[in-house]
Amino acid sequence: MNRIAISGLWLAATACAMLAPGVAFAEKLPETWDGLVQRKAKGIDAVYVRPDVDFSVYRNIVLDPVQVAFDKNWKPNRSGSASARLSTSEIDKIREKMASGFQSIFAEELAAGGYAIVAKPLDDTLRVSAGLADVYITAPDTASAGRTTTYTRGAGRMTLALELRDGPTGQLLARIVDRHEDDSSVAQWATSASNSAEFRRTVKGWAQRLVKGLDNVTGKTP
């Protein structure tokens, strides 16, 4: 496993621990983290930035492969008939679909915001590494025959852990952590389509916040 993948998995696990259920997020946050200083950001649980970084020098972005880690308590096969059970390959497909979907959505939103996506870092490249931790899907559905209809009050939860690094040197410049939990007040029929739609809405919102944040720190005008 390469260094970026290890970093992504470590960050995802750390973010998950910081957002332990029943503990106020603010009570767990240090003022500094790996040389970064905490900053307030509307709509995001935690943002850390290295002091005196000039983000205006970055003109393009490398998107690293996304790491996905399921919640340790997520047990999709805990109950239900044999026909409703998810195989190991189906669970792997869910992870792969989430990772590729995240990558695609972020690429779309960054490009729409005027940020070029490149395959390899250049002198003016910002490197974006993301991990999804604490992923809990309330009603995973692969649309196989025999699956029972499931009604839930939300699609589930997941925590975003995002790092921004200088492309050429790899120096850590910023870190973002945000927890999302879909908790509808009305029970709805949960399917792979509804789960995918909620996932896309959430990731798109994160991507748009990143674009807005980059616009602010680079001095870019809409």
Phi and psi in degrees as GROMACS dihedral restraints (atoms count N, CA, C in turn):
[ dihedral_restraints ]
;  ai    aj    ak    al  type     phi  dphi    fc
    3     4     5     6     1   -79.5    20    10
    4     5     6     7     1   172.0    20    10
    6     7     8     9     1   -62.6    20    10
    7     8     9    10     1   -38.8    20    10
    9    10    11    12     1   -63.7    20    10
   10    11    12    13     1   -43.1    20    10
   12    13    14    15     1   -63.4    20    10
   13    14    15    16     1   -42.3    20    10
   15    16    17    18     1   -62.6    20    10
   16    17    18    19     1   -43.7    20    10
   18    19    20    21     1   -61.3    20    10
   19    20    21    22     1   -42.6    20    10
   21    22    23    24     1   -63.8    20    10
   22    23    24    25     1   -42.5    20    10
   24    25    26    27     1   -67.4    20    10
   25    26    27    28     1   -41.1    20    10
   27    28    29    30     1   -63.2    20    10
   28    29    30    31     1   -44.8    20    10
   30    31    32    33     1   -63.2    20    10
   31    32    33    34     1   -41.5    20    10
   33    34    35    36     1   -62.0    20    10
   34    35    36    37     1   -43.6    20    10
   36    37    38    39     1   -65.2    20    10
   37    38    39    40     1   -40.5    20    10
   39    40    41    42     1   -65.1    20    10
   40    41    42    43     1   -43.3    20    10
   42    43    44    45     1   -62.4    20    10
   43    44    45    46     1   -40.0    20    10
   45    46    47    48     1   -61.5    20    10
   46    47    48    49     1   -43.8    20    10
   48    49    50    51     1   -65.2    20    10
   49    50    51    52     1   -38.0    20    10
   51    52    53    54     1   -67.8    20    10
   52    53    54    55     1   -24.1    20    10
   54    55    56    57     1  -108.1    20    10
   55    56    57    58     1    37.1    20    10
   57    58    59    60     1   -58.8    20    10
   58    59    60    61     1   134.4    20    10
   60    61    62    63     1   -56.0    20    10
   61    62    63    64     1   139.5    20    10
   63    64    65    66     1    87.1    20    10
   64    65    66    67     1    -3.3    20    10
   66    67    68    69     1  -116.2    20    10
   67    68    69    70     1   128.2    20    10
   69    70    71    72     1   -61.6    20    10
   70    71    72    73     1   132.1    20    10
   72    73    74    75     1   -59.4    20    10
   73    74    75    76     1   -44.0    20    10
   75    76    77    78     1   -61.0    20    10
   76    77    78    79     1   -28.8    20    10
   78    79    80    81     1   -70.7    20    10
   79    80    81    82     1   -18.6    20    10
   81    82    83    84     1  -100.2    20    10
   82    83    84    85     1    -7.7    20    10
   84    85    86    87     1   -90.6    20    10
   85    86    87    88     1   126.5    20    10
   87    88    89    90     1   -79.6    20    10
   88    89    90    91     1   161.0    20    10
   90    91    92    93     1   -73.6    20    10
   91    92    93    94     1   -29.8    20    10
   93    94    95    96     1  -127.6    20    10
   94    95    96    97     1   153.7    20    10
   96    97    98    99     1  -150.4    20    10
   97    98    99   100     1   111.4    20    10
   99   100   101   102     1    53.6    20    10
  100   101   102   103     1    42.0    20    10
  102   103   104   105     1    84.0    20    10
  103   104   105   106     1    -0.9    20    10
  105   106   107   108     1   -97.3    20    10
  106   107   108   109     1   151.2    20    10
  108   109   110   111     1  -112.0    20    10
  109   110   111   112     1   135.2    20    10
  111   112   113   114     1   -67.0    20    10
  112   113   114   115     1   136.8    20    10
  114   115   116   117     1  -128.3    20    10
  115   116   117   118     1   148.1    20    10
  117   118   119   120     1   -77.5    20    10
  118   119   120   121     1   139.9    20    10
  120   121   122   123     1  -145.9    20    10
  121   122   123   124     1   127.0    20    10
  123   124   125   126     1   -66.3    20    10
  124   125   126   127     1   129.0    20    10
  126   127   128   129     1    83.1    20    10
  127   128   129   130     1     2.6    20    10
  129   130   131   132     1  -126.8    20    10
  130   131   132   133     1   136.4    20    10
  132   133   134   135     1   -63.8    20    10
  133   134   135   136     1   -44.9    20    10
  135   136   137   138     1  -150.6    20    10
  136   137   138   139     1   134.1    20    10
  138   139   140   141     1  -132.7    20    10
  139   140   141   142     1   127.9    20    10
  141   142   143   144     1  -122.2    20    10
  142   143   144   145     1   136.7    20    10
  144   145   146   147     1  -135.5    20    10
  145   146   147   148     1   140.0    20    10
  147   148   149   150     1   -71.1    20    10
  148   149   150   151     1   131.4    20    10
  150   151   152   153     1   -60.2    20    10
  151   152   153   154     1   144.3    20    10
  153   154   155   156     1    64.1    20    10
  154   155   156   157     1    25.9    20    10
  156   157   158   159     1   -82.0    20    10
  157   158   159   160     1   133.2    20    10
  159   160   161   162     1   -97.8    20    10
  160   161   162   163     1    95.2    20    10
  162   163   164   165     1   -74.7    20    10
  163   164   165   166     1   -12.7    20    10
  165   166   167   168     1   -67.8    20    10
  166   167   168   169     1   -14.1    20    10
  168   169   170   171     1   -78.3    20    10
  169   170   171   172     1   -11.4    20    10
  171   172   173   174     1   -91.6    20    10
  172   173   174   175     1   129.9    20    10
  174   175   176   177     1  -115.8    20    10
  175   176   177   178     1   -15.8    20    10
  177   178   179   180     1  -147.1    20    10
  178   179   180   181     1   170.2    20    10
  180   181   182   183     1  -136.2    20    10
  181   182   183   184     1   138.1    20    10
  183   184   185   186     1  -102.5    20    10
  184   185   186   187     1   128.7    20    10
  186   187   188   189     1  -102.3    20    10
  187   188   189   190     1   113.2    20    10
  189   190   191   192     1   -76.2    20    10
  190   191   192   193     1   157.8    20    10
  192   193   194   195     1   -56.0    20    10
  193   194   195   196     1   138.5    20    10
  195   196   197   198     1   -83.2    20    10
  196   197   198   199     1   135.6    20    10
  198   199   200   201     1   -97.4    20    10
  199   200   201   202     1   134.8    20    10
  201   202   203   204     1  -124.1    20    10
  202   203   204   205     1   125.4    20    10
  204   205   206   207     1  -126.5    20    10
  205   206   207   208     1   120.4    20    10
  207   208   209   210     1   -75.0    20    10
  208   209   210   211     1   152.9    20    10
  210   211   212   213     1   -59.6    20    10
  211   212   213   214     1   138.4    20    10
  213   214   215   216     1   -63.6    20    10
  214   215   216   217     1   -20.7    20    10
  216   217   218   219     1   -93.9    20    10
  217   218   219   220     1     0.8    20    10
  219   220   221   222     1   -79.0    20    10
  220   221   222   223     1   111.4    20    10
  222   223   224   225     1  -128.6    20    10
  223   224   225   226     1    84.0    20    10
  225   226   227   228     1   -62.8    20    10
  226   227   228   229     1   -18.7    20    10
  228   229   230   231     1  -107.1    20    10
  229   230   231   232     1    20.6    20    10
  231   232   233   234     1   -63.1    20    10
  232   233   234   235     1   -34.4    20    10
  234   235   236   237     1  -146.5    20    10
  235   236   237   238     1   173.0    20    10
  237   238   239   240     1   107.9    20    10
  238   239   240   241     1   166.6    20    10
  240   241   242   243     1   -73.8    20    10
  241   242   243   244     1   165.6    20    10
  243   244   245   246     1   -59.7    20    10
  244   245   246   247     1   -34.3    20    10
  246   247   248   249     1   -70.8    20    10
  247   248   249   250     1   -20.3    20    10
  249   250   251   252     1   -95.1    20    10
  250   251   252   253     1    -1.6    20    10
  252   253   254   255     1   -78.2    20    10
  253   254   255   256     1   146.0    20    10
  255   256   257   258     1   -94.5    20    10
  256   257   258   259     1   132.3    20    10
  258   259   260   261     1   -79.5    20    10
  259   260   261   262     1   166.5    20    10
  261   262   263   264     1   -59.2    20    10
  262   263   264   265     1   -39.5    20    10
  264   265   266   267     1   -67.0    20    10
  265   266   267   268     1   -34.5    20    10
  267   268   269   270     1   -68.5    20    10
  268   269   270   271     1   -39.4    20    10
  270   271   272   273     1   -64.9    20    10
  271   272   273   274     1   -40.5    20    10
  273   274   275   276     1   -63.0    20    10
  274   275   276   277     1   -36.6    20    10
  276   277   278   279     1   -66.8    20    10
  277   278   279   280     1   -37.1    20    10
  279   280   281   282     1   -62.2    20    10
  280   281   282   283     1   -44.9    20    10
  282   283   284   285     1   -61.9    20    10
  283   284   285   286     1   -46.0    20    10
  285   286   287   288     1   -64.0    20    10
  286   287   288   289     1   -38.7    20    10
  288   289   290   291     1   -67.4    20    10
  289   290   291   292     1   -39.7    20    10
  291   292   293   294     1   -64.3    20    10
  292   293   294   295     1   -44.4    20    10
  294   295   296   297     1   -63.2    20    10
  295   296   297   298     1   -47.7    20    10
  297   298   299   300     1   -69.1    20    10
  298   299   300   301     1   -36.1    20    10
  300   301   302   303     1   -65.2    20    10
  301   302   303   304     1   -43.6    20    10
  303   304   305   306     1   -58.4    20    10
  304   305   306   307     1   -48.3    20    10
  306   307   308   309     1   -59.2    20    10
  307   308   309   310     1   -44.8    20    10
  309   310   311   312     1   -65.6    20    10
  310   311   312   313     1   -44.3    20    10
  312   313   314   315     1   -65.0    20    10
  313   314   315   316     1   -44.6    20    10
  315   316   317   318     1   -63.2    20    10
  316   317   318   319     1   -41.5    20    10
  318   319   320   321     1   -61.6    20    10
  319   320   321   322     1   -42.6    20    10
  321   322   323   324     1   -62.2    20    10
  322   323   324   325     1   -48.2    20    10
  324   325   326   327     1   -70.1    20    10
  325   326   327   328     1   -38.8    20    10
  327   328   329   330     1   -65.4    20    10
  328   329   330   331     1   -41.7    20    10
  330   331   332   333     1   -65.0    20    10
  331   332   333   334     1   -41.7    20    10
  333   334   335   336     1   -63.6    20    10
  334   335   336   337     1   -28.2    20    10
  336   337   338   339     1   -84.0    20    10
  337   338   339   340     1     0.3    20    10
  339   340   341   342     1    93.0    20    10
  340   341   342   343     1    15.2    20    10
  342   343   344   345     1  -103.5    20    10
  343   344   345   346     1   118.6    20    10
  345   346   347   348     1   -72.5    20    10
  346   347   348   349     1   136.8    20    10
  348   349   350   351     1   -99.3    20    10
  349   350   351   352     1   125.2    20    10
  351   352   353   354     1  -120.3    20    10
  352   353   354   355     1   158.6    20    10
  354   355   356   357     1   -81.9    20    10
  355   356   357   358     1   -33.1    20    10
  357   358   359   360     1  -130.7    20    10
  358   359   360   361     1   146.7    20    10
  360   361   362   363     1   -67.7    20    10
  361   362   363   364     1   138.4    20    10
  363   364   365   366     1  -110.1    20    10
  364   365   366   367     1  -173.0    20    10
  366   367   368   369     1   -64.4    20    10
  367   368   369   370     1   -27.0    20    10
  369   370   371   372     1  -114.1    20    10
  370   371   372   373     1    36.8    20    10
  372   373   374   375     1  -103.7    20    10
  373   374   375   376     1   136.1    20    10
  375   376   377   378     1  -101.4    20    10
  376   377   378   379     1   130.4    20    10
  378   379   380   381     1  -100.3    20    10
  379   380   381   382     1   126.6    20    10
  381   382   383   384     1  -113.1    20    10
  382   383   384   385     1   119.7    20    10
  384   385   386   387     1  -119.1    20    10
  385   386   387   388     1   129.6    20    10
  387   388   389   390     1  -126.7    20    10
  388   389   390   391     1   148.6    20    10
  390   391   392   393     1  -136.2    20    10
  391   392   393   394     1   144.0    20    10
  393   394   395   396     1  -110.1    20    10
  394   395   396   397     1   119.7    20    10
  396   397   398   399     1  -114.8    20    10
  397   398   399   400     1   165.5    20    10
  399   400   401   402     1    57.4    20    10
  400   401   402   403     1    33.1    20    10
  402   403   404   405     1   -74.1    20    10
  403   404   405   406     1   121.9    20    10
  405   406   407   408     1  -134.1    20    10
  406   407   408   409     1   112.3    20    10
  408   409   410   411     1  -101.3    20    10
  409   410   411   412     1   118.3    20    10
  411   412   413   414     1   -69.8    20    10
  412   413   414   415     1   -30.8    20    10
  414   415   416   417     1  -143.2    20    10
  415   416   417   418     1    72.3    20    10
  417   418   419   420     1   -62.7    20    10
  418   419   420   421     1   131.7    20    10
  420   421   422   423     1  -138.8    20    10
  421   422   423   424     1   121.0    20    10
  423   424   425   426     1  -102.9    20    10
  424   425   426   427     1    11.3    20    10
  426   427   428   429     1    63.8    20    10
  427   428   429   430     1    25.0    20    10
  429   430   431   432     1   -76.5    20    10
  430   431   432   433     1   153.9    20    10
  432   433   434   435     1   -62.1    20    10
  433   434   435   436     1   139.6    20    10
  435   436   437   438     1    92.3    20    10
  436   437   438   439     1    -3.7    20    10
  438   439   440   441     1   -73.6    20    10
  439   440   441   442     1   141.3    20    10
  441   442   443   444     1   -83.3    20    10
  442   443   444   445     1   153.5    20    10
  444   445   446   447     1   -73.3    20    10
  445   446   447   448     1   133.1    20    10
  447   448   449   450     1  -123.4    20    10
  448   449   450   451     1   130.3    20    10
  450   451   452   453     1  -110.0    20    10
  451   452   453   454     1   129.4    20    10
  453   454   455   456     1  -136.6    20    10
  454   455   456   457     1   169.3    20    10
  456   457   458   459     1  -101.1    20    10
  457   458   459   460     1    21.2    20    10
  459   460   461   462     1   168.0    20    10
  460   461   462   463     1   156.8    20    10
  462   463   464   465     1   -77.0    20    10
  463   464   465   466     1   -22.8    20    10
  465   466   467   468     1   139.6    20    10
  466   467   468   469     1  -150.4    20    10
  468   469   470   471     1  -150.6    20    10
  469   470   471   472     1   161.2    20    10
  471   472   473   474     1  -166.4    20    10
  472   473   474   475     1   156.8    20    10
  474   475   476   477     1  -120.5    20    10
  475   476   477   478     1   128.7    20    10
  477   478   479   480     1   -88.3    20    10
  478   479   480   481     1   132.7    20    10
  480   481   482   483     1  -126.7    20    10
  481   482   483   484     1   115.4    20    10
  483   484   485   486     1  -125.5    20    10
  484   485   486   487     1   134.0    20    10
  486   487   488   489     1  -121.1    20    10
  487   488   489   490     1   139.4    20    10
  489   490   491   492     1  -113.1    20    10
  490   491   492   493     1   128.1    20    10
  492   493   494   495     1  -130.2    20    10
  493   494   495   496     1   154.8    20    10
  495   496   497   498     1   -68.6    20    10
  496   497   498   499     1   126.2    20    10
  498   499   500   501     1   -58.0    20    10
  499   500   501   502     1   -52.5    20    10
  501   502   503   504     1   -66.4    20    10
  502   503   504   505     1   -40.1    20    10
  504   505   506   507     1  -101.5    20    10
  505   506   507   508     1   -22.0    20    10
  507   508   509   510     1    81.5    20    10
  508   509   510   511     1     5.2    20    10
  510   511   512   513     1   -63.3    20    10
  511   512   513   514     1   133.2    20    10
  513   514   515   516     1   -70.6    20    10
  514   515   516   517     1   125.8    20    10
  516   517   518   519     1  -110.9    20    10
  517   518   519   520     1   -33.9    20    10
  519   520   521   522     1  -157.9    20    10
  520   521   522   523     1   156.5    20    10
  522   523   524   525     1  -142.4    20    10
  523   524   525   526     1   136.7    20    10
  525   526   527   528     1  -128.3    20    10
  526   527   528   529     1   134.2    20    10
  528   529   530   531     1  -132.1    20    10
  529   530   531   532     1   129.5    20    10
  531   532   533   534     1  -149.4    20    10
  532   533   534   535     1   131.8    20    10
  534   535   536   537     1  -101.9    20    10
  535   536   537   538     1   134.0    20    10
  537   538   539   540     1  -122.6    20    10
  538   539   540   541     1   133.1    20    10
  540   541   542   543     1  -134.9    20    10
  541   542   543   544     1   122.4    20    10
  543   544   545   546     1   -85.2    20    10
  544   545   546   547     1   114.0    20    10
  546   547   548   549     1  -134.3    20    10
  547   548   549   550     1    75.9    20    10
  549   550   551   552     1   -70.6    20    10
  550   551   552   553     1   146.1    20    10
  552   553   554   555     1   -79.6    20    10
  553   554   555   556     1   -11.7    20    10
  555   556   557   558     1  -119.0    20    10
  556   557   558   559     1   128.9    20    10
  558   559   560   561     1   -65.7    20    10
  559   560   561   562     1   131.7    20    10
  561   562   563   564     1  -130.5    20    10
  562   563   564   565     1   158.0    20    10
  564   565   566   567     1   -69.7    20    10
  565   566   567   568     1   118.4    20    10
  567   568   569   570     1   -95.2    20    10
  568   569   570   571     1   127.5    20    10
  570   571   572   573     1  -135.8    20    10
  571   572   573   574     1   172.9    20    10
  573   574   575   576     1   -60.9    20    10
  574   575   576   577     1   -34.0    20    10
  576   577   578   579     1   -68.1    20    10
  577   578   579   580     1   -45.1    20    10
  579   580   581   582     1   -68.6    20    10
  580   581   582   583     1   -38.6    20    10
  582   583   584   585     1   -63.0    20    10
  583   584   585   586     1   -42.6    20    10
  585   586   587   588     1   -64.1    20    10
  586   587   588   589     1   -38.9    20    10
  588   589   590   591     1   -65.0    20    10
  589   590   591   592     1   -42.3    20    10
  591   592   593   594     1   -66.8    20    10
  592   593   594   595     1   -39.8    20    10
  594   595   596   597     1   -60.4    20    10
  595   596   597   598     1   -46.2    20    10
  597   598   599   600     1   -63.7    20    10
  598   599   600   601     1   -41.5    20    10
  600   601   602   603     1   -61.0    20    10
  601   602   603   604     1   -43.7    20    10
  603   604   605   606     1   -65.8    20    10
  604   605   606   607     1   -49.8    20    10
  606   607   608   609     1   -65.5    20    10
  607   608   609   610     1   -38.3    20    10
  609   610   611   612     1   -62.4    20    10
  610   611   612   613     1   -40.0    20    10
  612   613   614   615     1   -62.9    20    10
  613   614   615   616     1   -42.1    20    10
  615   616   617   618     1   -62.0    20    10
  616   617   618   619     1   -44.6    20    10
  618   619   620   621     1   -63.0    20    10
  619   620   621   622     1   -41.3    20    10
  621   622   623   624     1   -66.8    20    10
  622   623   624   625     1   -34.9    20    10
  624   625   626   627     1   -67.2    20    10
  625   626   627   628     1   -37.0    20    10
  627   628   629   630     1   -63.8    20    10
  628   629   630   631     1   -44.9    20    10
  630   631   632   633     1   -60.4    20    10
  631   632   633   634     1   -45.0    20    10
  633   634   635   636     1   -63.2    20    10
  634   635   636   637     1   -41.0    20    10
  636   637   638   639     1   -64.2    20    10
  637   638   639   640     1   -41.8    20    10
  639   640   641   642     1   -64.5    20    10
  640   641   642   643     1   -39.8    20    10
  642   643   644   645     1   -58.9    20    10
  643   644   645   646     1   -39.5    20    10
  645   646   647   648     1   -68.9    20    10
  646   647   648   649     1   -44.7    20    10
  648   649   650   651     1   -80.3    20    10
  649   650   651   652     1   -19.5    20    10
  651   652   653   654     1   -94.8    20    10
  652   653   654   655     1    -9.8    20    10
  654   655   656   657     1    78.3    20    10
  655   656   657   658     1    16.8    20    10
  657   658   659   660     1   -75.5    20    10
  658   659   660   661     1   136.8    20    10
  660   661   662   663     1   -96.4    20    10
  661   662   663   664     1   143.4    20    10
